[in-house]
């Protein structure tokens, strides 16, 4: 699910929610991945992945490693 958020009067940013995480695209073409709520199974991290699907696959892999 994509959600638009306002970061300034002329700037709009969208985020993606996936499996309890918020994926936030950054201006430097990285992604900031944060848990939506506590307790956190994974700490927030950045990834240089180029697509939403790449970031989702990385989250799936990290969740698999954590269990």
N, C-alpha and C positions, 0 to 999 in steps of 0.2 A: 504494500500500500504506500503510495506517495502522498505526502502532506506538504503543502506550501506553508512556509513560515516567513514572516517579514523581519528583515534584519536592518532595515533603514527605509527612508522615505521613497527611494527609487530602486531599491534592491530587494529581490525576492529569492529565497532559497528553498529548495524542496528537500525533504528527508524521506527515507524509506524505513518502514518498520518491518522487522523480520525475526521471527523466533525469539522474541523478547529483547531484541536489540534495536537501536536506532542507528541507521547508517546516514551519515551527514557528509555530502560532498564538500571539499574544501577548495579554495581558490587556487591552490598549488597543485591541483589535479590528484590529490590524495583523498582518502576517505577516513573519517573519524567514526569509529564504531564504539558505541556506548551501550551498556545495559539499560533497559527501560526502568528497572527497579531493583532494589536490594532484596534478598542477598544476591550478590554478584557471583555467578559461576565463572565468569571471565572478567578480567580487568579491562578498562577502556584501552583501545589501541588504535594506531593509524596504519593504513595499508596503502601501498601505491597501486593497488589493483585498478585496472582500467574500466571495468564494467560492474554493474550491480550484480550480475550473475557470478563474477569472479569473487566479489566480496562475500556473497551468500555462501559460495562453496568454501571459502576460507573459514567462515563462521561454523559451518557444518563440520569441517575437519577439526577445528579447535575444540568444539563441543565433544567430538568423538575421542579426542585425546584426553579430555578432562575427566571422562568417566572410566 
